[in-house]
Amino acid sequence: MSLREYTFLFVISTFALYLGVAWVTRVKDTHGFYVAGRGVPAIANGMATAADWMSAASFLSMAGIIGFLGYAGGVYLMGWTGGYVLLALLLAPWLRKFGSFTVPDFVGDRFESHGARLVALLCALFVSFTYVAGQMRGVGIVFSRFLEVDIEVGVVIGMAIVFVYATLGGMKGITWTQVAQYWVLITAFLIPAIAISIQLTGNSVPQIGMGSDLVDAAGKSTGTTLLAKLDAIHRDLGFDEYTATFQGSWGRMDVFLTTLALMVGTAGLPHVIVRFYTVKSLSAARWSGFWALLFISLLYLTAPAVAAFSRYEMLDSLHGKSANELPAWFTNWQKTGLIVWFDDGDEHLEYHGGAKSADNELFRRGSFGAAEFAGLCSEHAEWLASDKQSGRDVRPTFVEKGFVGPDRDIFVLAAPEMSGLASWIIALVAAGGLAAALSTASGLLLVISSSVAHDLYYRVLRPGASEGKRLLVGRVVIGIAVVIAGLFGIYPPGFVSQVVAFAFGLAASSFFPVLVLGIFHRRLGTTPAVAGMVAGITFTATYILGTVYFGMPRWCFGLGPQAIGSIGMFLNFAVALGLAPFCTPSSARMQRTIEELRQP
């Protein structure tokens, strides 16, 4: 069978599985639609949580981020997994015991304020739409490469699939669909990682293979470890070593605070927290956190190895090649526009460091034929003219500016092709990428639906709405959200990566402090809680928008926008705790509720 036939087989069969699960688990009441009837076993919820979290960003981009940033890319690995420890210890059991449907529901009920509820609702909507747009784009990329359709067509197909099983089964259907999607995506990630590790190092454990000696065609050790070889290639090309620490703009403080922001941001993300409302008990919520972290670690601990393997294969197979020597995988991916040929006249593809960019990234993305190159020259005429006047070569300028080479999102998808693995493995990876994107998209869409239909429509606008009316509104909202997310997937903003950083900063500086204080500070009243949320959000948003888009200097200890969520979190805590003694405390009834909440 051809690659395309294998891909159709895997994609159609997995889609049929997801739709079948959704049909069997379809719901007819809001209790099942929003919290799966609170009857999901802990181990199944752990799988569903892992699938919900391991989105297209984790499956497609994690290895790419580490591959581009090297050592500094580990902040994402540590931050995103560390957040689950905070969830399991500080938040999940108590939120489950409180009994709310959503994060805004908890904030509104705990602080007895519709204003607090609406602030939390707006935060939840922003974070969720940010993430779901990325998932839809990931679906389009996979379809574009492996089924040879336009990215727009792939996004529409993904929209249709998610709409059907999200509206049909609600949280119950999504939960059991995500259990199936977890096994698809983890199998699709581990099989090629193991195969590539054996091929390059002779070791079947990727994590060990990454630090092992490379082997020749006969399977004998070359005496050089893969990482040492990769460092040597980087030195030869003029870049920092792949394993070098704290390079470029990623100083120690940036790495530490970015990791912290990702941890507390993860612990405050509404689509993750809502999963802990679906289990039977407080104990099950705590065990869900354990199982989720275990299942997530299978992919996250393998991602650095996949990054190193892919980086090595890419540099080794492309550098210095002429147009007639380019490997087949490059030709296949060039059609998507996510990796390109740049010909400066010497008919060879060259990778080099040139002047170091801010983050020491290699080639991010671009599309250069003659027409595209002319277009870029026109678009960036001002700085190109200054370069020409100073006698600098145009090509290194483009490399320095980050316009040339592979998009980081193709590292995992292209790795099996780079290594010449069998067609069925390549097709399996495509199915895994779709599973990762769709599982997270469905969870995010349900958060959007519950935020509008439950927290706004039912709790604020129409408290007397019937069960059937609430369920209808929830399904209609999912439909609208799918269309909006699809449009973002088809027409993605040019600042998606910055918006993702903003989303984590927002969650870290708003949700995490108010949730922790809401559980462990029984006297904290409405005014300090809302003031802390607003202060954290305002500071974080202003700093990120200012430094990224408006040329504002990094005046806060020189921190980059990806790390500022930690400072926003500290500010939130400081404002809330500082105002608490001077403001009206929680009602006596709520203080008794919090005391009972913390009882064993």
C-alpha positions in Angstrom: 0.0 0.0 0.0 1.1 3.6 -0.7 1.6 6.2 2.0 -1.6 7.9 1.0 -3.6 4.7 1.1 -2.2 3.9 4.6 -3.0 7.4 5.7 -6.6 7.1 4.5 -6.9 3.8 6.3 -5.7 5.0 9.6 -7.5 8.3 9.5 -10.9 6.9 8.5 -10.7 4.0 11.0 -9.7 6.3 13.9 -12.4 8.8 12.9 -15.0 6.0 12.8 -13.8 4.9 16.3 -14.2 8.4 17.7 -17.7 8.9 16.2 -18.8 5.4 17.4 -17.7 6.2 21.0 -19.5 9.5 20.9 -22.7 7.8 19.7 -22.6 5.1 22.4 -22.0 7.6 25.1 -24.4 10.4 23.9 -26.1 12.3 26.7 -29.6 13.9 27.2 -29.0 16.1 30.3 -26.7 18.9 31.4 -25.1 16.8 34.2 -23.8 14.4 31.6 -23.0 17.1 29.1 -20.9 19.2 31.4 -19.3 16.8 33.9 -20.0 13.3 32.4 -22.3 12.5 35.3 -19.4 12.6 37.7 -18.9 8.9 37.2 -15.6 8.6 35.2 -13.0 6.2 36.8 -9.7 7.8 37.9 -7.5 5.9 35.5 -9.8 6.6 32.5 -10.0 10.2 33.5 -6.2 10.3 33.7 -6.0 9.1 30.1 -8.6 11.6 29.0 -6.8 14.4 30.8 -3.5 13.4 29.2 -5.1 13.4 25.7 -6.8 16.7 26.5 -3.5 18.3 27.5 -1.3 16.7 24.8 -2.6 18.9 22.0 -1.2 19.5 18.6 1.3 21.8 20.4 2.6 18.9 22.5 2.5 16.2 19.8 3.6 18.4 16.8 5.5 21.3 18.4 7.2 20.0 21.6 10.0 18.3 19.8 10.3 21.2 17.4 10.6 23.7 20.2 13.3 21.6 21.9 15.0 21.0 18.5 15.2 24.7 17.8 16.1 26.0 21.3 18.1 23.0 22.5 18.7 23.2 26.3 16.3 26.1 26.7 13.5 24.2 25.2 13.4 22.1 28.3 11.5 24.9 30.1 8.3 23.9 28.3 8.8 20.2 29.2 9.4 21.0 32.9 6.7 23.7 33.2 3.9 21.8 31.5 4.4 18.6 33.4 5.2 20.3 36.7 1.8 22.0 36.5 0.1 18.7 37.1 1.9 18.3 40.4 0.4 21.6 41.6 -3.0 20.5 40.3 -3.0 17.2 42.2 -1.7 18.7 45.4 -3.3 22.2 45.6 -6.4 22.4 43.5 -8.0 19.3 41.9 -9.4 17.5 45.0 -10.8 20.6 46.6 -12.3 21.9 43.4 -14.0 18.5 42.9 -15.3 18.5 46.5 -16.7 22.1 46.1 -19.0 20.7 43.3 -19.0 23.4 40.7 -19.2 22.6 36.9 -16.5 25.1 35.7 -13.7 27.4 36.9 -15.9 30.5 36.5 -18.6 28.7 38.4 -16.3 28.1 41.3 -15.0 31.7 41.3 -18.6 33.1 41.2 -19.9 30.8 43.9 -16.9 31.0 46.2 -16.8 34.8 46.2 -20.5 35.2 45.9 -20.3 37.6 43.0 -21.5 37.7 39.4 -18.7 40.2 38.7 -16.0 37.7 39.7 -17.8 35.1 37.7 -17.8 37.3 34.5 -14.1 38.2 34.9 -13.2 34.5 35.2 -15.5 33.7 32.2 -13.8 36.2 30.0 -10.4 34.7 30.9 -11.6 31.2 30.2 -13.0 32.2 26.8 -9.7 33.9 25.8 -7.5 31.1 26.8 -9.8 28.5 25.2 -10.1 30.2 21.8 -6.4 30.7 21.7 -5.7 27.0 22.1 -8.5 25.7 19.9 -7.3 27.9 17.0 -3.9 26.2 17.2 -5.5 22.8 17.2 -7.5 23.5 14.1 -4.3 24.7 12.3 -2.6 21.5 13.3 -5.4 19.4 11.8 -5.0 21.4 8.6 -1.2 20.9 8.4 -1.6 17.1 8.8 -4.3 16.9 6.1 -2.3 19.1 3.8 0.8 16.9 3.9 -0.6 13.4 4.1 -3.9 13.6 2.3 -2.7 16.2 -0.2 -5.6 18.6 0.3 -5.5 22.3 1.0 -5.0 23.3 4.6 -8.3 25.0 4.5 -10.1 21.8 3.5 -8.3 19.9 6.3 -9.5 22.5 8.8 -13.1 22.2 7.6 -13.0 18.3 7.9 -11.6 18.7 11.4 -14.3 21.2 12.3 -17.0 18.7 11.1 -15.7 15.8 13.1 -15.2 17.7 16.4 -18.7 19.3 16.0 -20.4 15.9 15.7 -18.9 14.2 18.7 -18.7 17.3 20.9 -22.3 18.2 20.5 -23.5 14.6 20.6 -21.8 13.3 23.7 -20.8 16.4 25.6 -18.3 15.8 28.4 -19.2 12.1 28.7 -18.7 11.4 25.0 -15.6 13.6 24.9 -14.0 11.8 27.9 -14.3 8.3 26.4 -13.3 9.6 23.0 -10.2 11.1 24.5 -9.3 7.7 26.1 -9.3 6.2 22.6 -7.4 9.2 21.3 -4.7 8.9 24.0 -3.8 5.4 22.8 -3.7 6.5 19.2 -1.5 9.5 19.8 0.9 7.8 22.3 1.4 4.7 20.0 2.0 7.0 17.0 4.6 9.0 19.0 6.5 6.1 20.5 6.8 3.7 17.6 8.8 6.0 15.3 10.9 7.3 18.2 11.9 3.7 19.1 12.6 2.8 15.4 14.7 5.9 14.8 16.7 5.3 18.0 17.5 1.8 16.9 18.5 3.0 13.5 20.8 5.7 14.7 22.3 4.2 17.9 21.2 0.6 18.0 19.4 1.3 21.3 15.6 0.6 21.6 15.1 3.1 24.4 15.0 6.6 22.9 15.9 8.4 26.1 19.1 6.3 26.3 19.7 6.3 22.6 19.9 10.1 22.6 23.1 9.9 24.7 24.5 6.8 23.0 27.1 6.3 20.3 26.0 6.6 16.7 26.3 3.4 14.7 27.4 2.8 11.1 25.5 0.9 8.4 26.8 -2.4 9.8 25.5 -1.6 13.3 29.0 -0.9 14.8 29.7 2.0 17.1 31.4 5.0 15.6 32.8 6.1 18.9 30.9 9.4 18.8 27.7 10.1 20.8 24.8 11.5 18.9 24.7 14.7 21.1 28.5 15.2 20.7 28.1 14.9 16.9 25.2 17.3 17.0 27.2 19.8 19.0 30.1 19.5 16.5 27.7 20.2 13.5 26.4 23.3 15.3 29.9 24.6 15.9 30.9 24.0 12.3 27.8 25.9 11.1 28.4 28.9 13.4 25.7 28.2 16.0 25.9 27.7 19.7 26.3 24.0 20.7 22.9 22.2 20.8 23.4 21.3 24.5 24.8 24.7 25.6 23.0 26.2 28.5 21.4 29.7 28.9 22.3 31.0 25.5 20.9 34.0 23.7 18.2 35.8 25.5 17.4 32.8 27.7 19.3 33.6 30.9 18.9 31.8 34.2 16.1 34.1 35.5 14.2 33.9 32.3 14.4 30.1 32.3 13.3 29.8 35.9 10.4 32.3 35.7 9.2 30.9 32.4 9.1 27.4 33.9 7.2 28.8 36.9 4.7 30.7 34.6 4.1 27.5 32.6 3.6 25.5 35.7 1.1 27.8 37.4 -0.5 28.6 34.0 -1.0 24.9 33.5 -2.6 24.5 36.9 -4.9 27.4 36.1 -6.1 26.4 32.6 -9.8 25.8 32.6 -9.9 23.0 30.1 -7.5 21.0 32.3 -9.2 21.8 35.6 -12.7 20.8 34.3 -11.5 17.3 33.9 -11.3 16.8 37.6 -15.0 17.6 38.0 -15.9 14.4 36.1 -14.7 11.8 38.7 -16.6 10.2 41.5 -14.8 11.5 44.6 -12.0 13.7 46.1 -9.7 10.6 46.2 -10.5 9.9 42.5 -9.6 13.5 41.6 -6.2 13.1 43.3 -5.5 9.8 41.6 -6.6 11.3 38.3 -3.7 13.8 38.7 -1.3 10.9 39.3 -2.5 8.9 36.3 -2.5 12.0 34.0 1.1 12.8 34.9 2.2 9.2 34.3 0.5 9.0 30.9 1.8 12.5 29.9 5.3 11.5 30.9 5.4 8.8 28.2 5.4 11.4 25.5 7.1 14.3 27.3 10.1 12.3 28.3 10.5 11.0 24.8 10.2 14.4 23.1 13.8 15.5 23.8 15.1 12.3 22.1 12.8 12.9 19.0 14.1 16.5 18.9 17.7 15.4 18.9 17.1 12.7 16.3 15.2 15.0 14.0 17.7 17.8 14.3 20.6 15.5 13.5 18.7 13.9 10.5 17.7 17.3 9.1 21.1 18.9 9.3 22.9 15.7 8.0 20.5 15.2 5.1 20.2 18.8 3.8 23.3 20.9 4.5 25.3 21.6 1.4 23.1 19.6 -0.9 22.4 20.8 -4.5 19.0 20.9 -6.0 19.5 17.5 -7.5 20.6 16.0 -4.2 17.7 17.0 -2.0 16.1 14.0 -0.2 12.5 12.9 -1.0 11.2 14.0 2.4 12.2 17.6 1.7 10.5 17.6 -1.7 7.3 16.2 -0.2 7.2 18.7 2.6 8.2 21.6 0.3 4.7 21.4 -1.2 3.1 22.5 2.1 5.2 25.7 2.3 6.5 24.7 5.7 10.0 24.0 4.5 11.6 25.7 1.5 14.5 25.8 -0.9 16.5 29.1 -0.7 18.7 29.5 -3.7 21.1 32.5 -3.5 22.8 31.7 -6.8 25.3 28.9 -5.8 22.7 26.1 -6.2 23.4 24.7 -2.8 21.3 24.8 0.3 23.3 26.1 3.2 22.7 26.4 6.9 24.9 28.7 8.9 24.8 30.9 12.0 25.6 34.3 10.5 24.8 37.0 13.1 23.1 35.3 16.0 19.4 35.9 16.4 17.8 36.7 19.7 17.0 33.1 20.6 19.7 31.4 18.5 17.0 29.8 16.4 17.8 28.3 13.1 15.5 28.8 10.2 11.9 29.2 11.3 9.8 29.4 8.1 9.5 31.0 4.7 8.7 30.4 1.0 11.3 31.5 -1.5 11.1 30.9 -5.1 12.1 33.8 -7.3 8.7 35.5 -6.9 8.5 34.9 -3.2 12.1 36.2 -2.7 11.2 39.3 -4.7 8.1 39.8 -2.6 10.0 39.5 0.7 12.6 42.0 -0.6 9.7 44.4 -1.3 8.1 43.8 2.0 11.3 44.4 3.9 12.8 47.0 1.6 13.9 49.4 4.3 16.2 47.1 6.2 17.4 45.4 3.1 18.4 48.7 1.6 20.5 49.5 4.7 22.1 46.1 4.5 23.0 46.6 0.8 24.5 50.0 1.5 26.7 48.6 4.2 27.9 45.9 1.9 26.3 43.0 3.8 25.2 39.9 2.0 21.4 39.7 1.7 21.1 35.9 2.3 22.6 35.8 5.8 20.3 38.7 6.7 17.3 36.6 5.8 18.6 33.7 7.7 19.3 36.0 10.7 15.8 37.5 10.5 14.3 34.0 10.7 12.7 33.6 7.3 14.4 30.5 6.0 13.9 26.8 6.6 11.5 24.3 8.3 8.6 25.2 10.5 9.1 23.7 13.9 5.7 22.0 13.7 7.0 19.5 11.1 9.7 18.0 13.2 7.7 15.1 14.5 5.6 14.6 11.4 8.7 14.6 9.1 11.0 12.5 11.4 9.9 9.1 10.0 10.4 10.3 6.5 13.8 11.7 7.3 14.8 8.4 8.6 13.3 6.4 5.8 10.8 4.4 7.9 8.0 2.4 6.5 4.9 4.1 5.0 2.6 2.7 7.6 4.6 4.3 10.4 4.5 7.7 8.7 0.7 7.3 8.3 0.4 6.3 11.9 2.1 9.5 13.0 -0.4 11.5 10.9 -3.3 9.8 12.7 -1.6 10.5 16.0 -1.3 14.2 15.2 -5.0 14.4 14.3 -5.9 12.6 17.5 -3.8 15.0 19.6 -5.4 18.1 17.9 -9.0 16.8 18.0 -8.8 15.6 21.6 -7.8 19.0 22.9 -10.1 20.9 20.5 -13.1 19.0 21.9 -12.2 19.7 25.5 -11.7 23.4 24.8 -14.9 23.7 22.9 -16.8 22.2 25.9 -15.2 24.8 28.2 -16.4 27.6 25.8 -19.8 26.0 25.7 -20.1 25.6 29.5 -18.7 29.1 30.1 -21.4 30.7 28.0 -24.4 28.3 28.4 -23.9 27.5 32.1 -22.0 30.4 33.7 -23.5 33.3 31.6 -26.9 32.1 30.3 -28.1 29.9 33.2 -26.3 31.4 36.3 -26.6 35.1 35.2 -29.2 35.7 32.4 -31.8 32.9 32.7 -31.6 31.2 36.1 -35.0 29.6 35.5 -34.1 28.0 32.2 -35.2 24.4 31.7 -32.8 21.4 31.3 -33.6 21.1 27.7 -33.1 24.8 27.0 -29.7 24.8 28.7 -28.6 21.7 26.7 -29.7 23.3 23.5 -27.9 26.5 24.2 -24.7 24.5 25.1 -24.8 22.7 21.7 -25.5 25.9 19.8 -22.6 27.6 21.4 -20.3 24.7 20.5 -21.4 25.0 16.9 -20.6 28.8 16.9 -17.3 28.2 18.6 -16.3 25.5 16.1 -16.9 28.0 13.2 -14.9 30.7 14.9 -12.0 28.3 15.7 -12.0 27.1 12.2 -11.7 30.6 10.8 -8.7 31.2 13.1 -7.3 27.9 11.8 -7.7 29.0 8.2 -6.6 32.6 8.8 -4.2 32.3 11.7 -2.9 35.5 13.1 0.8 36.1 12.5 1.4 36.2 16.3 0.1 32.8 17.4 3.2 31.9 19.4 3.0 35.2 21.3 -0.7 34.8 21.9 0.0 31.3 23.4 2.5 32.9 25.7 -0.1 35.5 26.6 -2.7 32.7 27.4 -0.3 31.0 29.8 0.6 34.3 31.4 -3.1 35.1 31.7 -3.9 31.8 33.4 -0.9 32.1 35.7 -1.7 35.7 36.8 -5.4 35.3 37.1 -6.8 31.8 37.7 -4.1 30.2 39.8 -4.0 32.8 42.7 -7.7 33.1 42.9 -8.2 29.3 43.0 -5.5 28.8 45.6 -6.7 31.6 47.8 -10.3 30.6 47.3 -9.5 27.2 48.8 -7.0 28.1 51.5 -8.0 31.6 52.6 -11.5 31.2 54.0 -11.8 34.9 55.0 -10.8 36.3 51.6 -13.7 38.4 50.3 -14.9 39.4 46.8 -13.1 42.8 46.5 -9.6 41.5 47.2 -10.1 38.5 44.9 -11.4 40.5 42.0 -8.8 43.3 42.5 -6.0 40.7 42.5 -7.3 39.1 39.3 -7.7 42.4 37.5 -4.2 43.6 38.7 -2.6 40.4 37.5 -4.3 40.3 34.2 -3.7 44.0 33.5 0.0 43.9 34.4 0.7 40.7 32.4 -1.3 41.8 29.3 0.3 45.3 29.3 3.8 43.9 29.5 3.4 41.3 26.8 1.6 43.5 24.4 4.0 46.4 25.0 7.2 44.3 24.6 6.0 42.2 21.7 4.1 44.7 19.6 4.8 48.3 20.7 8.6 48.4 21.2 8.4 48.8 25.0 11.8 47.9 26.7 11.9 44.9 29.0 11.9 47.0 32.1 10.9 44.3 34.5 14.3 42.8 35.4 14.9 42.3 31.6 12.4 39.5 31.6 10.9 38.3 28.3 7.1 38.2 27.7 7.1 34.4 28.1 8.2 34.7 31.8 6.2 37.7 32.9 3.2 35.6 34.0 5.1 34.7 37.1 5.4 38.3 38.1 1.7 38.8 37.4 1.0 35.9 39.7 3.0 37.4 42.5 1.3 40.7 42.0 -2.1 39.0 42.1 -1.2 37.4 45.4 0.2 40.6 46.8 -2.9 42.7 45.9 -5.4 40.1 47.2 -3.6 39.4 50.5 -2.7 43.1 51.0 -6.4 44.2 50.6 -7.9 41.4 52.6 -7.5 42.9 56.1 -9.2 46.2 54.9 -12.1 44.7 53.0 -15.3 42.9 53.9 -14.5 39.2 54.4 -16.4 36.3 53.0 -19.9 35.6 54.5 -20.1 33.4 57.6 -21.9 30.8 55.5 -19.0 30.7 52.9 -16.4 30.5 55.6 -18.1 27.5 57.1 -18.3 26.0 53.6 -14.5 26.4 53.1 -13.8 24.9 56.5 -15.9 21.9 55.6 -14.2 21.8 52.2 -10.8 21.3 53.8 -11.9 18.6 56.2 -10.5 15.1 55.4 
